[in-house]
Amino acid sequence: MKLTTKSEYSILAIIHIARNERRGFIKIEEICSRYDMPKKYLELLFGVLRQSGYIKTRRGTSGGYKLSKPASKISVAEIIRLMDGPLAPVESVSRYFYSETPLSREKKVIKVFKEIRDYVAKRLEKLTFADLV
């Protein structure tokens, strides 16, 4: 598993919003400034997060972004899968994005990669954004 900037920026943005939830809606410029992210790119990511029910938006001077549900109800695994796809090191051991690969022919290799997938998935599924703030 290798994270792209889509996952990395989404994770950082959600952490920032969760840390500042008492302030209400958080401006995108604040997040971009804090983590040195391109605004247009983060707007695209927020579109995906909004459509998937993780954040909500408000327009206007008091607008910005806010989590749609408590940070304790959002796992890091959910966001990575949303942005980057499987947590598995190869698609032939993925639970949600299975696809045949050349390694599928070697049962012992597949067993090791399944163990890796299970460890990573278990850890990231238990890890919520409340744990990170």
C-alpha positions, 0 to 999 in steps of 0.5 A: 500500500502506498498513499497518494497525495489524495489520501495524505491531504484528505487525512491532514484536512480531516485532522485539522477540521476535527481539531478545530470542530469547536470553532464551527466551519473551517475555511479551506484557506486555513487548512491549505496554509497550515499544511501547504496544500494547493487550494484547487486540489483540496477543493476537488478532494473536499468534493469527494469527501462531501459526496461521500458524507464525511464533510459538509459545507457552508457558503458565505463569510461564516462558511467553510467545512465541518465533519458530517459525523463525529471524528470517532466514527470515521476510520482512517481506512475509510478515507484511504479506501475512498481516495486510493482504493485497496489497503492490500499490497496486491489486488489478488488479496484485496477484499473490496477491489479483488483482481487476478494478478500473476502472484495468484499462482503462488499460494504461499506468497498470497498467504503472506500478502493476506497476512500483511493486508489483514494487519494493515486493515485491522490497524487502520480500521480501528484508528479513527480521527478522534485518536489522531487529534 
